[in-house]
Amino acid sequence: MSKLITVFGATGQQGSSVVKELLKNGSFKVRALTRDPNSEASKSLKELGAEVVKSNDTDSKEAIQEVLKGSDGVFALTIAKFVEIGQNESDIGKKIADAAFDAGVKHFVFSGLAPANKISEGRISVPHFDQKYKVEEYVRELSKSNPSFISSFVYAPFYYQNFKSFFPPKKNEDGSYSISLPSDPNGKPMDMADVSNIGPIVCEILSNENKYSGVVVPFSGEALIGSEIANIFSKVSGKSVTYNFIPPSIFRTFGFPGADDLTSMFEYYNEFGAFNDLDKSIASKITKLTTFEEYLTNSNFKLE
């Protein structure tokens, strides 16, 4: 009998990858949670065979518990809030975990991030990392007190997709291009990945709950310094692309929503990498992880 897996954020980058991989696997039924079941993205998931249900992480615990009824497993994530409105990430994540537990879910997979504040011994605070880790700690305690409630965790790095949205190459007056980031060329190489690689990883975790009970699976397609990123852009696009390092102290002054949080994230990356001392080899044994060059080539990346 197929297991029913409920996926939060089903039309987002992580959630949609998980939904598609679970359906492709054929061993699962999928309940896809979304704020708007009538969106084109929701309709496409329905066409693939998912049960699409309206749900919002701002809903009450009782309402979330109701949509989780009958689920064998859950893939959950929280969205970074760079402007604090309403519940913060840790409160939302704990509420989802409580709802899953009370709904009788057997396996809870949470998309977390490394505890930057803990790893840096209090020197670097990255709210959207640290709040996710508070959720992880809470979920681990739930599992410890209730061994039938199995929990597993997956950590994503900097997405390659960010170069198409937040950090695209900018054209210079001479026709060349530059990539500008607070990733220190003298620091740790930056872990990056195609976010769609998360689908096969979560599918494997949900297929083997005992093997991955309590386990964190971080994934990284490549760890690169700025000049290496620029060189790959140049190779794929056929244009001249150079790297421009923006010191974090300067980046922090840019003033856009989340500038402070993102600056601290890069400071953490520069010193510790995305995952510090976690085992990055686990994910590569599960699925072929996309390299940066493969991602740019496969997505028909072009610089005009």
BELPE-V752924 format. One line per field, one symbol per residue. burial: I if it has 9 or more other C-alpha atoms within 8 Angstrom, else O. Layout:
# BELPE-V752924
burial=???
This chain:
# BELPE-V752924
burial=OOIIIIIIIIIOOIIIIIIIIIIOOOOIIIIIIIOOIOOOOIIOIIOOOIOIIIIOOOOOIOOIIOOIIOIIIIIIIIOOIOOOOOOIIIIIIIIIIIIIIOIIIIIIIIIIIIIIIOOIOOOIIIOIIIIIIIIIOIIIOIIOOOOOIIIIIIIIIIIIOIIOOOIIIOOOOOOIIIIIIIIIIOOIIIIIIIIOIIIIIIIIIIOOIOOIIIOIIIIIIIIIIIIOIIIIIIOIIOIOIIIIIIOIOOIIOOOOOIIIIIIIIIIIIIOIIIOOOOOIOIIIOIIOIIIIIOIIIOOOIOOO
